[in-house]
Amino acid sequence: MLPYKTCNKKYHKSCVKSWAQNRDLFHWSSWTCPSCRTCEVCSRTGDPNKLMFCKRCDGAHHCYCQQPPHKNVSSGPYLCPKHTRKLLPCLFKGL
């Protein structure tokens, strides 16, 4: 079990490894446990079961802080607003 340095909660190494596989950018040195992660929108910690993590930058966002708000965390890969805005011009170039 891996203890997190701030809150001392313990996590299975295999669980953290599988979580890391869904991220494009992941560094063990900057890993923060889900309970201690801060939402990029509301700047609050807590409610880890409602956090969505961007596949590109690993930014955390509560599902209910999204525009429009989501009731639940999506099951597939998530891209934060910063990265979806970059995609929009590419989508409309062909129109």
N, C-alpha and C positions, 0 to 999 in steps of 0.2 A: 504494500500500500504506500502511496505517495502522500505525505502530509503537505498541505499548502501552507506556506510560510506565514501568512497573515492571520487566517482564521483557524488554522490547524485541523481543518477537515481533511479526511483521508479519502483518496481516490485510487481505484485499481489502475495500474499502469496500462493494462490492456484496454480499459475504457477510454483513457486519455489518448492512447495511440489511435483508436478507431475514430475518436472525435477529431483528431488532428488530420486524418486522411481526407476529411471533407473540406479542407481549407487549402487554398493555393499558397498562402503565406503562413507559415507556422514556425515559431521559434520557441523552443522549450524555455529559454531564459525569460521570455515575456509572458508565459502562460499565466492566466489568472483563473482561479476556480469560478464556476458559474455563479455562485452565491455572492462573490465579491466583485463581479463584473459591473461596470457602470454603463447604463444606457446612454448612447450617443445623443439621444433626443432630450430626455428628461433629466439626465445626469444623476439618476438615483440607482442605488444597488438594490438587490433583492428581486424576488419573483423570478428565480432562474428558469423555471419551467415555461415562462412566457418570453424568454429571450431568443432572438433569432441572430445568428452570426453570419456576417457577410463572408462569402467564399473567397473574395478577392483580398479584402483588407482585415478581416477578422473583427470588424467593428460589431458591437453588440447593440441590438435595438429591441425594446419590448414590442411584441406584436401589436399591442393596443396603442403604441406611440406612432405607428405607421400612418401615412395619409393615403387612402382612407384607413382607419383602424381595422385590424384583424382580430377576430375573437380567439383564434388559436395559432400556434406556430405552424408554418407550412412544412410539409413533409420533404419537399425537394430542396435542392440547393437554393440559397438566398443571396441576392445581390442588394446591397444597401442603396439608398437613393443617390449617393455620390457616384456609384458605378452604373446605375440604370440611366442616369442623365447623360452619361458619356455614350450610351448605346443609341439613344434616340436619334441624333443626327444621321447615324449610319442607316437606321431603318427607313428614314424618309428620303434618302438620296436617290433611290430608284423611282420615286413617284414623279 
